[in-house]
Amino acid sequence: KLFYAGNEGNNVQKMVNASLADPSLFENLGFLPMGELQRLQRQVGVNAYICNSASLLHQKFIELCAAQRPIIVVPNESKEAISIANLLNTQLYNCPQPEIVCESLGKILNSGRPAIRQDILTNYSWKVQTEKLREVFQRATVIQK
């Protein structure tokens, strides 16, 4: 079954109704509070999202890595995110075409799930990143003086 959680549910539902042979295989959950979304992300077999190449913030990507499930990204993730996925041991599949999504799903079904490197994932938490940013601002303030 396919689930969608997000603010674009009505648009996604229209596309599903127009293209999916059996729309009952799709469930539009709409916007979910973070706790519910994280539970869903950990329960499903694979998570997927559309990458916005204009956005350099990898919040959704890191969030999905923490769910410890394979990730399908359409069309492609950045080189930086791919590097992070490799460090974390996350199964990340770039899918620029629909047939590659199908191939990736086949690979996911036929592979085990490697353990995510929690020790490295911690480095991408809001707490750690906030501390790094604070240190950058402190150094900048010292340089300004």
N, C-alpha and C positions, 0 to 999 in steps of 0.2 A: 504494500500500500504506500502511496505517496502522501506526505504531509507537507503543508506549507504553513509557516509561522512568520508573520510579518505584516507590515502596513499596506502592502500591495495585493492583498488577498482577492479583492474584486477583479483586478486586472488578470491575475494568475488564474482565477476561476474561469474567466471568459476564454482564456487560451486553452485551458484544459478541456472545457466543454467543446471547443472547436476541433481539438486534435486528438484527444484520448478516446480510444474505441469504447472504453467502459469508464465513464466519469465517476462511477461509484468507487473506483480504486483510489480516488483523490479525496483528501480531507483538508479543507481550508480552516485552519485554526485561528486565523487572524493574529492580532498582536497578543503576545503572551508576556506576562511578568517574567523577569529574569530567572527566578527560581524554577518556574514551570518550563521555561525554554531550555534551561540547562538539563533538567531531568529528561526531557524529550530527546535532546541531542545525545545523551548517554545511552538511551534505550534503543535507538534506531540502528539499523545495520550500516548505514552510510549517511553522511551529511553532505549537502551540496549548497553552493551559493554562486552568485554572479559577481565576478570581480570587477570593481570599478577602478580602471587603470589610472584615473585622475586622483584617486585617494592614496596617499602614502601611509596612512594609519592602518595598521594590520589588526585592528581590534577583533573583527569577526573571525579572521583567520586564527588568531591566538585562542579565541574563545572555543572554536571548533577543535583545535588541537587538544585543548584541555578535556574535551569530551571523550577522547581516546577512541575515536572511530575513524574509519577511512573518510577522506574528504575528496569530493569531486568539485572542481572549480571550472566555471565557464566564463570566458573562454580560456584565459591563462592567468596565473598568478605571477607576481614579480619575481625577479631573480633573488631578491632578498628573502621573500617569503619561502621560496623553494629551498634556499640555503637553511633557513630556520627549520623547515620541515625535515630536512635531512639530519640536522643536529638533534632534533627531538625524536627522530625515528617514527615520524608520522607518515602514514600512507596518503600522499597527495597526488591527485590525478588531474593534470591540465587537460581540458576537453574543449578544444576550439571548434569541433564539429559534432553533430548529434551521434554519428556512428562511433566516435571515440568515447562518448559517454557509455554506449552499449558495451564496447570493448572493455572499458574500465570496470563496469559492473561485473562483467565476467571474471576479470582478474581478481576483484574483491571477493567474489563468491568462492573462488578456487584457492584463496591464500589464507594463511593464518593471520592473526593480529599481533604484530610486534608490540612489546611494551613501550609506552611513551616514556621518554627520559624526563621524569618529574623534576629531577635535580636541575636540569637545564630550563624546563618550562617555568620554574619559579623566577628565573631571571627576567621573564617577560610580564610579571604581575604588575598591577597598577602600583603597588607599594614600592617595588624595586625600581620601576621606571620613574616614579615620582622622586625618589631619593637621588637617582642619577641626574634628573633635571634640576633639582635643588643644588646639587654640587656644581653643575654647569653655571647656574646663576651666581653662586658664591664666587666661583673663579672669575666670572665676568665682572662682578662688583669689585673684586680685588684689583683686577687689571685697570678698571676705570679710575681707581684712586691714584 
